[in-house]
Amino acid sequence: MGVLAWIVAPALDDQFGGEGDVPLLKALLVCITVGLIWQFVLVAILVQREQGTLRWAVVREALWLRSPQSPTTGRVGGRLWLLVIPLILGTAIEGALPTVPHPENHDFGDLLGMDSVQDFLSGSWGWYGLILLLFLFNTVLGEELLFRGLLLPRMNRAFGRGDWVANGVLFSAYHLHVPWVAPWTLLDMFFLAYPTKRYRSAWMGIIVHSGQSVLFAIIILTYVV
């Protein structure tokens, strides 16, 4: 992801039209989407090698794609789903924390504030579709499936009870494409990794992580329309 964001995308931006930072934004959208899709493909390859099949019944258990279960009462689903609400609020607070100085043309939030980018997004339904695809593979089929679905259930053998902490540190270190958020993404071990571990459900992390994607999707939609 770091190579795609800092080497490949800048090398390709002259292949895209637009004013100001729009060509780089287009290149970043394409490159980051490709990187996230690769994460999904990687998960599929590794599960196939481990389980010998990609049948849903097997994949569901292998990647913890099941309803949350209380470790104390054994309750499955139901009111446990409501736990995602405070967790989503926690990630929202995390996202509002100040970051170190960084290039605005690589920060999606900063780019959305630029007039040239807003003009580009107006009526750009095709690019909006690509952004939605990026969001889908970011928080559902890519990062969460890799870190909380594939890695976390298997990290206990190496890290024991600290597996969710190790998962959070690994997830933070992974953010080389947006390194200025890496320090704060350490907090995601409490909002994403720990709930997933405690309730043995990758859907906890997927839903919580998707909160920011839904918000961005709505904001961008207002520019498109």
ZASESE-483291 format. One record per residue: residue number from 1; residue in three letters; x, y, z of N, C-alpha, C in turn. Coordinates in steps of 0.2 Angstrom, whole numbers, plus 5000, padded with zeros to 4 digits. Example, Ala and Ser with C-alpha at 12.3 -4.5 7.8 and 13.67 -1.06 7.14 Angstrom:
BEGIN
REC   k   r  nxx  nyy  nzz caxx cayy cazz  cxx  cyy  czz
REC   1 ALA 5066 4972 5039 5062 4978 5039 5066 4984 5039
REC   2 SER 5064 4989 5035 5068 4995 5036 5064 5000 5039
END
This chain:
BEGIN
REC   k   r  nxx  nyy  nzz caxx cayy cazz  cxx  cyy  czz
REC   1 MET 5004 4994 5000 5000 5000 5000 5004 5006 5000
REC   2 GLY 5010 5006 5004 5014 5012 5004 5018 5013 4997
REC   3 VAL 5020 5008 4994 5023 5008 4987 5017 5011 4982
REC   4 LEU 5011 5009 4982 5006 5011 4978 5005 5018 4979
REC   5 ALA 5004 5021 4985 5003 5028 4987 5008 5032 4985
REC   6 TRP 5014 5031 4987 5020 5035 4986 5024 5035 4980
REC   7 ILE 5024 5029 4977 5028 5028 4971 5024 5027 4965
REC   8 VAL 5019 5022 4965 5016 5021 4959 5011 5026 4957
REC   9 ALA 5007 5029 4962 5002 5034 4960 5005 5040 4957
REC  10 PRO 5010 5043 4961 5013 5049 4958 5016 5048 4951
REC  11 ALA 5018 5042 4950 5021 5040 4943 5016 5040 4938
REC  12 LEU 5010 5039 4940 5004 5038 4935 5000 5044 4934
REC  13 ASP 5001 5049 4939 4996 5055 4939 4996 5059 4932
REC  14 ASP 5001 5059 4928 5001 5062 4922 4997 5059 4917
REC  15 GLN 4995 5052 4918 4990 5049 4914 4983 5051 4915
REC  16 PHE 4982 5055 4920 4975 5057 4921 4974 5064 4920
REC  17 GLY 4968 5066 4918 4967 5073 4916 4964 5077 4923
REC  18 GLY 4964 5083 4922 4961 5087 4928 4965 5093 4930
REC  19 GLU 4962 5097 4935 4966 5103 4937 4969 5101 4944
REC  20 GLY 4974 5105 4946 4977 5105 4952 4979 5098 4954
REC  21 ASP 4976 5095 4960 4978 5089 4963 4973 5083 4960
REC  22 VAL 4969 5085 4956 4964 5080 4953 4967 5074 4950
REC  23 PRO 4973 5075 4946 4976 5069 4943 4979 5064 4948
REC  24 LEU 4982 5067 4953 4985 5063 4958 4979 5059 4962
REC  25 LEU 4974 5063 4963 4968 5060 4967 4966 5054 4963
REC  26 LYS 4965 5055 4956 4962 5049 4952 4967 5043 4952
REC  27 ALA 4974 5045 4952 4979 5039 4952 4979 5036 4959
REC  28 LEU 4978 5040 4964 4977 5037 4971 4971 5032 4972
REC  29 LEU 4966 5034 4969 4960 5031 4970 4960 5024 4966
REC  30 VAL 4963 5024 4960 4964 5018 4957 4969 5013 4960
REC  31 CYS 4975 5016 4962 4980 5012 4965 4978 5009 4972
REC  32 ILE 4975 5013 4976 4973 5011 4983 4968 5005 4982
REC  33 THR 4963 5006 4977 4958 5001 4976 4961 4995 4974
REC  34 VAL 4966 4995 4970 4969 4989 4967 4973 4985 4973
REC  35 GLY 4976 4989 4978 4979 4987 4984 4974 4983 4988
REC  36 LEU 4969 4986 4989 4963 4983 4994 4960 4977 4991
REC  37 ILE 4959 4977 4984 4957 4971 4981 4962 4965 4982
REC  38 TRP 4968 4967 4981 4973 4962 4982 4973 4959 4989
REC  39 GLN 4971 4963 4994 4971 4960 5001 4965 4955 5001
REC  40 PHE 4960 4956 4997 4954 4951 4997 4957 4945 4994
REC  41 VAL 4960 4946 4988 4963 4940 4984 4968 4936 4989
REC  42 LEU 4972 4939 4992 4977 4936 4997 4973 4932 5002
REC  43 VAL 4968 4935 5005 4964 4931 5010 4961 4925 5007
REC  44 ALA 4958 4925 5001 4955 4920 4998 4961 4914 4996
REC  45 ILE 4966 4916 4994 4972 4912 4993 4974 4908 4999
REC  46 LEU 4975 4912 5004 4977 4909 5011 4972 4904 5014
REC  47 VAL 4966 4906 5013 4960 4902 5016 4960 4895 5012
REC  48 GLN 4960 4896 5005 4960 4890 5001 4966 4885 5003
REC  49 ARG 4972 4888 5004 4978 4884 5006 4977 4881 5012
REC  50 GLU 4974 4884 5017 4973 4882 5024 4967 4877 5024
REC  51 GLN 4962 4878 5022 4956 4874 5022 4954 4869 5017
REC  52 GLY 4957 4871 5011 4956 4866 5005 4950 4868 5002
REC  53 THR 4946 4873 5003 4940 4874 5000 4938 4882 5002
REC  54 LEU 4934 4884 4997 4931 4891 4999 4924 4891 4999
REC  55 ARG 4921 4885 5001 4914 4884 5003 4912 4889 5009
REC  56 TRP 4906 4893 5008 4904 4898 5013 4904 4895 5020
REC  57 ALA 4902 4889 5021 4901 4886 5028 4908 4886 5031
REC  58 VAL 4913 4884 5027 4920 4884 5030 4923 4891 5030
REC  59 VAL 4922 4895 5025 4925 4902 5026 4922 4906 5031
REC  60 ARG 4916 4905 5033 4912 4908 5038 4916 4907 5045
REC  61 GLU 4917 4901 5046 4921 4899 5052 4928 4901 5052
REC  62 ALA 4931 4900 5047 4938 4901 5046 4940 4909 5047
REC  63 LEU 4935 4913 5045 4936 4920 5046 4932 4924 5051
REC  64 TRP 4929 4920 5055 4925 4922 5061 4919 4927 5058
REC  65 LEU 4916 4925 5052 4911 4929 5049 4904 4926 5052
REC  66 ARG 4903 4927 5058 4898 4924 5062 4895 4930 5067
REC  67 SER 4889 4929 5069 4886 4933 5074 4891 4933 5081
REC  68 PRO 4891 4939 5084 4895 4940 5090 4892 4935 5096
REC  69 GLN 4896 4932 5100 4894 4928 5105 4897 4930 5112
REC  70 SER 4893 4931 5117 4895 4934 5123 4900 4928 5126
REC  71 PRO 4906 4930 5129 4910 4925 5132 4908 4923 5139
REC  72 THR 4903 4927 5142 4901 4925 5149 4894 4922 5149
REC  73 THR 4889 4924 5144 4883 4921 5145 4881 4916 5139
REC  74 GLY 4885 4917 5134 4884 4913 5128 4879 4915 5123
REC  75 ARG 4876 4921 5125 4871 4924 5120 4874 4925 5114
REC  76 VAL 4870 4924 5108 4873 4925 5101 4868 4931 5098
REC  77 GLY 4872 4936 5096 4868 4941 5092 4864 4945 5097
REC  78 GLY 4858 4947 5094 4853 4951 5098 4856 4958 5100
REC  79 ARG 4855 4959 5106 4857 4965 5109 4865 4966 5109
REC  80 LEU 4869 4961 5107 4876 4962 5107 4878 4966 5101
REC  81 TRP 4874 4966 5096 4875 4971 5090 4875 4978 5092
REC  82 LEU 4871 4980 5097 4871 4987 5099 4878 4989 5102
REC  83 LEU 4882 4985 5103 4889 4987 5106 4893 4991 5100
REC  84 VAL 4891 4990 5094 4895 4993 5089 4893 5001 5089
REC  85 ILE 4888 5003 5092 4886 5010 5092 4892 5014 5096
REC  86 PRO 4893 5013 5102 4899 5016 5106 4905 5015 5103
REC  87 LEU 4907 5010 5100 4913 5008 5096 4914 5013 5090
REC  88 ILE 4908 5014 5086 4908 5018 5081 4910 5026 5083
REC  89 LEU 4906 5027 5088 4908 5034 5091 4915 5035 5093
REC  90 GLY 4918 5030 5096 4925 5030 5098 4929 5031 5092
REC  91 THR 4928 5028 5086 4932 5029 5080 4931 5036 5077
REC  92 ALA 4925 5038 5078 4924 5045 5076 4928 5050 5080
REC  93 ILE 4928 5049 5086 4933 5054 5090 4940 5053 5088
REC  94 GLU 4942 5047 5087 4949 5045 5085 4950 5049 5078
REC  95 GLY 4945 5049 5074 4946 5052 5067 4947 5060 5068
REC  96 ALA 4944 5063 5073 4945 5070 5074 4951 5072 5078
REC  97 LEU 4955 5067 5080 4961 5069 5084 4966 5072 5079
REC  98 PRO 4970 5077 5081 4975 5081 5076 4980 5076 5074
REC  99 THR 4983 5077 5068 4988 5073 5066 4994 5077 5064
REC 100 VAL 5000 5074 5063 5006 5078 5062 5006 5081 5055
REC 101 PRO 5009 5086 5053 5009 5089 5047 5011 5084 5041
REC 102 HIS 5007 5084 5036 5008 5079 5031 5005 5082 5024
REC 103 PRO 5007 5079 5018 5005 5082 5012 4998 5081 5011
REC 104 GLU 4994 5087 5010 4987 5087 5009 4985 5083 5003
REC 105 ASN 4989 5083 4998 4987 5080 4992 4987 5072 4992
REC 106 HIS 4989 5069 4998 4988 5062 4999 4983 5061 5005
REC 107 ASP 4980 5066 5007 4975 5065 5013 4968 5066 5010
REC 108 PHE 4964 5060 5010 4958 5060 5006 4953 5066 5009
REC 109 GLY 4953 5066 5016 4949 5072 5019 4951 5079 5017
REC 110 ASP 4958 5080 5017 4960 5087 5015 4958 5088 5007
REC 111 LEU 4959 5083 5003 4957 5083 4996 4950 5085 4995
REC 112 LEU 4946 5083 4999 4939 5084 4998 4937 5091 5000
REC 113 GLY 4941 5095 5003 4940 5102 5004 4943 5106 4999
REC 114 MET 4946 5104 4994 4949 5108 4988 4943 5109 4983
REC 115 ASP 4943 5115 4981 4938 5117 4976 4939 5113 4969
REC 116 SER 4945 5112 4967 4946 5108 4961 4944 5101 4962
REC 117 VAL 4944 5098 4968 4942 5091 4969 4934 5091 4969
REC 118 GLN 4931 5096 4972 4924 5096 4972 4921 5097 4965
REC 119 ASP 4924 5101 4961 4922 5102 4954 4923 5096 4951
REC 120 PHE 4928 5092 4952 4929 5086 4948 4924 5081 4950
REC 121 LEU 4922 5081 4956 4917 5076 4959 4910 5077 4956
REC 122 SER 4908 5084 4955 4902 5085 4953 4900 5082 4946
REC 123 GLY 4895 5077 4947 4892 5073 4941 4897 5067 4940
REC 124 SER 4902 5066 4943 4907 5061 4942 4904 5054 4945
REC 125 TRP 4899 5051 4942 4896 5045 4945 4900 5039 4944
REC 126 GLY 4904 5039 4938 4909 5033 4937 4914 5033 4943
REC 127 TRP 4917 5039 4944 4922 5039 4949 4919 5038 4956
REC 128 TYR 4913 5040 4957 4910 5039 4964 4909 5032 4964
REC 129 GLY 4907 5028 4959 4907 5021 4959 4913 5018 4961
REC 130 LEU 4919 5020 4959 4925 5018 4961 4927 5019 4968
REC 131 ILE 4925 5025 4970 4926 5026 4978 4922 5022 4982
REC 132 LEU 4916 5020 4980 4912 5015 4984 4915 5008 4984
REC 133 LEU 4918 5007 4978 4921 5000 4978 4927 5000 4982
REC 134 LEU 4931 5006 4982 4937 5007 4987 4934 5006 4994
REC 135 PHE 4929 5009 4996 4926 5008 5003 4924 5001 5005
REC 136 LEU 4921 4998 5000 4919 4991 5001 4925 4986 5002
REC 137 PHE 4930 4987 4998 4936 4983 5000 4940 4985 5005
REC 138 ASN 4939 4992 5007 4943 4994 5013 4941 4991 5019
REC 139 THR 4934 4992 5021 4932 4990 5027 4928 4984 5028
REC 140 VAL 4926 4981 5022 4923 4974 5022 4927 4969 5019
REC 141 LEU 4929 4969 5013 4932 4964 5010 4940 4964 5010
REC 142 GLY 4943 4969 5012 4950 4970 5012 4953 4970 5019
REC 143 GLU 4954 4976 5022 4958 4977 5028 4955 4973 5033
REC 144 GLU 4948 4973 5035 4945 4970 5040 4946 4962 5039
REC 145 LEU 4944 4960 5033 4944 4953 5032 4951 4950 5033
REC 146 LEU 4957 4954 5031 4963 4952 5032 4966 4952 5039
REC 147 PHE 4965 4958 5042 4967 4959 5049 4963 4956 5055
REC 148 ARG 4956 4956 5054 4952 4954 5060 4949 4947 5058
REC 149 GLY 4948 4946 5051 4946 4939 5049 4951 4934 5049
REC 150 LEU 4956 4935 5045 4961 4930 5044 4967 4930 5049
REC 151 LEU 4970 4936 5051 4976 4936 5055 4974 4935 5063
REC 152 LEU 4969 4939 5065 4968 4939 5072 4966 4932 5075
REC 153 PRO 4962 4928 5072 4960 4921 5075 4966 4917 5075
REC 154 ARG 4971 4918 5071 4977 4914 5071 4983 4917 5075
REC 155 MET 4983 4923 5078 4988 4926 5081 4989 4924 5088
REC 156 ASN 4984 4920 5091 4984 4918 5098 4989 4913 5099
REC 157 ARG 4991 4909 5094 4996 4904 5094 5003 4907 5096
REC 158 ALA 5004 4913 5093 5010 4916 5094 5010 4921 5099
REC 159 PHE 5005 4925 5101 5005 4930 5106 5000 4929 5112
REC 160 GLY 4997 4923 5112 4993 4922 5118 4987 4927 5119
REC 161 ARG 4986 4929 5125 4981 4933 5127 4982 4940 5124
REC 162 GLY 4988 4942 5122 4990 4948 5119 4989 4948 5112
REC 163 ASP 4986 4944 5109 4985 4943 5102 4981 4949 5099
REC 164 TRP 4976 4952 5102 4973 4958 5100 4977 4964 5100
REC 165 VAL 4982 4964 5105 4986 4970 5105 4991 4970 5099
REC 166 ALA 4994 4964 5098 4999 4963 5093 4995 4964 5086
REC 167 ASN 4989 4962 5085 4985 4964 5079 4984 4971 5078
REC 168 GLY 4983 4975 5084 4982 4982 5083 4989 4986 5081
REC 169 VAL 4994 4983 5084 5001 4986 5082 5002 4985 5075
REC 170 LEU 5001 4979 5073 5002 4977 5066 4998 4981 5061
REC 171 PHE 4992 4982 5063 4987 4986 5059 4989 4993 5059
REC 172 SER 4992 4996 5064 4995 5003 5064 5001 5003 5060
REC 173 ALA 5005 4999 5060 5011 4999 5056 5010 4998 5049
REC 174 TYR 5005 4995 5047 5003 4994 5040 5001 5000 5036
REC 175 HIS 4999 5005 5040 4997 5011 5037 5002 5016 5034
REC 176 LEU 5007 5013 5030 5012 5017 5027 5010 5021 5021
REC 177 HIS 5004 5020 5019 5001 5024 5014 4998 5031 5017
REC 178 VAL 4996 5031 5023 4994 5037 5027 4998 5037 5033
REC 179 PRO 5004 5037 5034 5008 5036 5040 5006 5041 5046
REC 180 TRP 5003 5047 5044 5002 5052 5049 4996 5050 5053
REC 181 VAL 4992 5045 5051 4987 5042 5055 4989 5036 5059
REC 182 ALA 4995 5034 5058 4997 5027 5061 4997 5028 5069
REC 183 PRO 4999 5033 5072 4999 5034 5079 4992 5033 5082
REC 184 TRP 4987 5036 5079 4980 5036 5082 4977 5029 5080
REC 185 THR 4979 5026 5075 4976 5019 5073 4978 5014 5078
REC 186 LEU 4983 5015 5082 4984 5011 5088 4978 5010 5092
REC 187 LEU 4974 5015 5093 4968 5015 5097 4963 5010 5094
REC 188 ASP 4964 5008 5087 4959 5004 5084 4960 4997 5087
REC 189 MET 4965 4995 5091 4965 4989 5094 4959 4988 5100
REC 190 PHE 4957 4994 5102 4952 4994 5107 4945 4994 5103
REC 191 PHE 4944 4997 5098 4938 4998 5094 4937 4993 5089
REC 192 LEU 4942 4989 5086 4941 4984 5081 4944 4978 5083
REC 193 ALA 4950 4977 5086 4953 4971 5087 4950 4968 5093
REC 194 TYR 4950 4971 5099 4947 4968 5105 4940 4966 5105
REC 195 PRO 4935 4970 5102 4929 4968 5101 4928 4961 5097
REC 196 THR 4932 4961 5092 4932 4955 5087 4934 4949 5091
REC 197 LYS 4940 4950 5095 4943 4944 5099 4938 4942 5104
REC 198 ARG 4935 4947 5108 4931 4945 5114 4924 4942 5111
REC 199 TYR 4921 4944 5106 4915 4941 5104 4916 4936 5098
REC 200 ARG 4922 4935 5096 4923 4930 5091 4919 4931 5084
REC 201 SER 4919 4938 5082 4915 4939 5076 4919 4945 5073
REC 202 ALA 4921 4944 5067 4924 4949 5063 4919 4954 5060
REC 203 TRP 4913 4953 5061 4908 4958 5059 4908 4964 5064
REC 204 MET 4910 4963 5070 4911 4968 5075 4916 4974 5072
REC 205 GLY 4922 4971 5070 4927 4976 5067 4924 4979 5060
REC 206 ILE 4921 4974 5056 4919 4977 5049 4914 4982 5050
REC 207 ILE 4909 4981 5054 4903 4986 5055 4906 4993 5058
REC 208 VAL 4910 4992 5063 4913 4998 5066 4918 5002 5061
REC 209 HIS 4922 4998 5058 4926 5001 5053 4923 5005 5047
REC 210 SER 4917 5002 5046 4913 5004 5040 4909 5011 5042
REC 211 GLY 4909 5012 5048 4906 5019 5050 4908 5025 5046
REC 212 GLN 4915 5025 5046 4918 5031 5043 4917 5031 5035
REC 213 SER 4917 5025 5032 4916 5024 5025 4909 5027 5023
REC 214 VAL 4904 5025 5027 4897 5027 5026 4897 5035 5026
REC 215 LEU 4900 5038 5031 4900 5045 5032 4903 5048 5026
REC 216 PHE 4909 5046 5024 4913 5049 5018 4908 5048 5012
REC 217 ALA 4905 5042 5011 4901 5041 5005 4895 5046 5005
REC 218 ILE 4892 5048 5010 4887 5052 5010 4889 5059 5009
REC 219 ILE 4895 5061 5012 4898 5068 5010 4900 5068 5003
REC 220 ILE 4903 5063 5000 4905 5064 4993 4899 5064 4988
REC 221 LEU 4894 5060 4990 4888 5060 4986 4885 5067 4986
REC 222 THR 4885 5071 4991 4883 5078 4990 4887 5082 4985
REC 223 TYR 4893 5081 4984 4897 5084 4979 4895 5081 4972
REC 224 VAL 4894 5075 4972 4892 5072 4965 4886 5075 4963
REC 225 VAL 4881 5075 4967 4874 5077 4965 4873 5085 4964
END
